[in-house]
Amino acid sequence: MSPDDRPKTSIGPGVKVGQGASVSPTRNLGPGSKVGLIGLGLMGRPMGLNLLKAGYSLTVWNRTAARAESLVAAGAKLAQSPEEAAAASDVLITIVSDPPALTGVLWGGSGSGQNSGVLAALRPGSIYIDSSTVSPALARKIAGACKERQVAFLDAPVTGGTWGAEKGELVFMVGGDGQVLKDAELVFKVLGKRWFHLGPNGAGQTIKLAMNLILALQVDALAEALALVEAAGLEGEKLVEVMQSSMARAAVLDVKAPLLLKREYPPSFPLRLMHKDVGLALDLAKESGVTLPAAAAAYSTYSAVKAAAKEDLDYAAVMKFWDRPA
């Protein structure tokens, strides 16, 4: 089916669609609009519940359909395929685990059939928001494919953890056309407390990888410092107490320090995803011609813990590197 043959989304008067189209400020994407959500993991499910509470008509899809049960009970429709979710939506949001999962959904390979995919099902004139964390190059590839199909695209990865998703207080890092972001702001207001327009497509993913690199290094550094203090015969709590009254204090360490001290790592942001993101940052560094020695060292540490893990742990479990038997 060609783009001209697909049903057009109904978005009011004055809307431009076509090659290089911008989306008109007259577009109304407030409550009652049709939103599709693909990816119902730790972040996706609470995001979906907030959309339902705000009055949006929500269609969801996930590879494991059982993860949709709480959303369906709250009023969402469960699509039988990602394409069905896309075709039903004025705004589609994806938030999946990694680049292979995203490309499978967008270009087929998700289990819904050969030569299929979400991109082929999106309505001309609709908005597609990807909140996964992937490479900037993949974001730009998606943007090009969306432009061919007369779909507006924003790469909008998030930070804020599961608690931010539950409270509707996520922070979005957005790449894409500024007017499209303005048109989608009512949706962002339901899901987040801040959103930053950082540049063209790919900019959101670039900043997200840099942000996660900072978080990974901070938690790795605290784990390393705790290992040093404890090996010297002092309680780790003493280090944390001083840190929280010093320039070394950081919001992420306020959250993660208790987990490190108790050696308890329920997955708010899984180690497997942080490992993936640091790897993506290193890939971007190689493409950009910059050396990241601290990132490379941290990646090696996270890799060792990930390889030994037998369950899904928070990335604070990097502490396990120093808790291994000698």
PyMOL commands that set and color helices and strands:
alter all, ss='L'
color gray80, all
select helices_A, chain A and resi 3-5+44-53+65-73+82-87+99-107+118-121+136-148+161-167+178-183+185-191+203-231+236-243+251-262+271-288+293-308+315-323
alter helices_A, ss='H'
color red, helices_A
select strands_A, chain A and resi 34-38+57-61+77-78+91-94+127-130+152-155+158-159+170-175+192-199
alter strands_A, ss='S'
color yellow, strands_A
deselect
rebuild
show_as cartoon
